Amino acid sequence: QVRLVESGGGLVQPGGSLRLSCAARGSIRSINDMAWHRQAPGKQRELVAASTSGGSTNYADFVKGRFTISRDNARNTVYLQMNSLKPDDTAVYYCNADVVNHYATRASYWGQGTQVTVSS
């Protein structure tokens, strides 16, 4: 089976930085789009950033140049570098990947989520 394993969340002060990672594991033939979403209590899950296998990127307006998405295709891993963090960034962050498995079946997978808390 395919699994996305996240790490890097934690508690940070306003203005600080965190780097999230998400590694896809299992019977993987290829990965197309990879993305980061987040969800705060009582709110809908929202897209933060996305990246294609070729390196094209797309960011939500609220990132405002503070976050950078990148990926290491050889390691099936996507990263989210978060700088100048604000309390409003507090949420559970989920990675998502469009995966073609070993049997050439395409499907979307989600990570387990990692908590990011920005507070003094």
C-alpha positions as CSV (number, residue, x, y, z in Angstrom):
1,Q,0.0,0.0,0.0
2,V,1.0,3.7,-0.5
3,R,1.5,5.9,2.6
4,L,2.4,9.5,3.1
5,V,4.5,10.0,6.3
6,E,4.7,13.6,7.6
7,S,7.1,15.2,10.0
8,G,8.4,18.6,11.1
9,G,5.5,20.2,13.0
10,G,5.8,21.7,16.4
11,L,5.5,24.9,18.5
12,V,7.3,28.0,17.3
13,Q,7.2,31.7,18.2
14,P,5.8,34.3,15.9
15,G,8.4,35.2,13.3
16,G,10.0,31.8,13.5
17,S,10.4,29.1,11.0
18,L,9.6,25.4,10.5
19,R,10.3,22.9,7.7
20,L,7.7,20.2,7.1
21,S,8.5,17.1,5.1
22,C,6.3,14.4,3.6
23,A,7.7,11.1,2.3
24,A,5.7,8.8,0.0
25,R,6.3,5.1,0.8
26,G,5.1,1.9,-0.8
27,S,4.7,0.5,-4.3
28,I,5.1,3.7,-6.3
29,R,5.7,3.9,-10.0
30,S,5.6,7.7,-10.3
31,I,4.2,10.8,-8.5
32,N,2.5,13.7,-10.3
33,D,1.3,16.7,-8.2
34,M,2.2,17.0,-4.6
35,A,0.7,19.6,-2.3
36,W,0.3,20.9,1.2
37,H,-3.1,21.8,2.8
38,R,-4.0,23.0,6.3
39,Q,-7.0,22.9,8.5
40,A,-7.7,25.0,11.6
41,P,-10.5,24.0,14.1
42,G,-13.9,24.8,12.8
43,K,-12.6,25.7,9.3
44,Q,-12.5,23.9,6.0
45,R,-9.2,22.4,4.8
46,E,-7.5,24.8,2.4
47,L,-4.7,24.6,-0.1
48,V,-1.4,26.1,0.9
49,A,1.0,25.2,-1.9
50,A,1.3,22.7,-4.8
51,S,4.1,21.4,-6.9
52,T,4.3,19.3,-10.1
53,S,6.8,16.6,-10.8
54,G,8.5,19.1,-13.2
55,G,9.0,21.7,-10.5
56,S,6.1,24.2,-11.3
57,T,4.6,25.7,-8.1
58,N,1.4,27.4,-7.0
59,Y,0.8,29.2,-3.7
60,A,-2.2,30.5,-1.8
61,D,-2.5,34.2,-1.5
62,F,-2.2,34.1,2.3
63,V,1.3,32.7,2.1
64,K,2.5,36.1,0.7
65,G,6.0,34.9,-0.2
66,R,6.6,33.4,3.3
67,F,6.4,29.7,2.4
68,T,8.3,27.7,-0.2
69,I,7.4,24.2,-1.5
70,S,10.1,22.0,-2.9
71,R,10.5,18.3,-3.7
72,D,13.1,15.6,-4.0
73,N,11.8,13.2,-6.7
74,A,14.5,10.6,-6.1
75,R,13.3,10.3,-2.5
76,N,9.6,10.8,-3.2
77,T,9.5,13.6,-0.7
78,V,7.9,17.1,-0.7
79,Y,8.9,19.9,1.7
80,L,7.3,23.1,3.0
81,Q,9.7,25.7,4.3
82,M,7.6,28.1,6.4
83,N,9.2,31.5,7.4
84,S,7.9,34.5,9.2
85,L,5.2,32.4,10.9
86,K,2.1,34.1,12.3
87,P,-0.4,32.9,14.9
88,D,-3.0,32.6,12.0
89,D,-0.8,29.9,10.5
90,T,-1.7,27.6,13.5
91,A,-3.3,24.5,12.0
92,V,-2.9,20.8,11.2
93,Y,-0.9,20.6,8.0
94,Y,-1.6,17.7,5.6
95,C,0.4,16.6,2.5
96,N,-1.3,15.2,-0.6
97,A,0.1,13.4,-3.6
98,D,-1.3,12.2,-6.9
99,V,0.4,8.7,-7.1
100,V,0.6,6.0,-9.8
101,N,1.3,2.7,-8.0
102,H,3.1,-0.4,-9.2
103,Y,0.0,-1.6,-11.0
104,A,-0.3,1.7,-12.9
105,T,-3.4,2.7,-10.9
106,R,-3.6,6.4,-10.2
107,A,-5.0,7.7,-6.9
108,S,-4.8,10.6,-4.5
109,Y,-3.3,10.0,-1.0
110,W,-3.2,12.0,2.2
111,G,-0.7,12.2,5.0
112,Q,-1.7,11.8,8.7
113,G,-1.3,15.5,9.4
114,T,1.2,17.3,11.6
115,Q,0.3,20.1,14.1
116,V,1.9,23.5,13.7
117,T,1.3,25.9,16.6
118,V,2.5,29.6,16.4
119,S,2.3,31.3,19.8
120,S,4.3,33.4,22.2
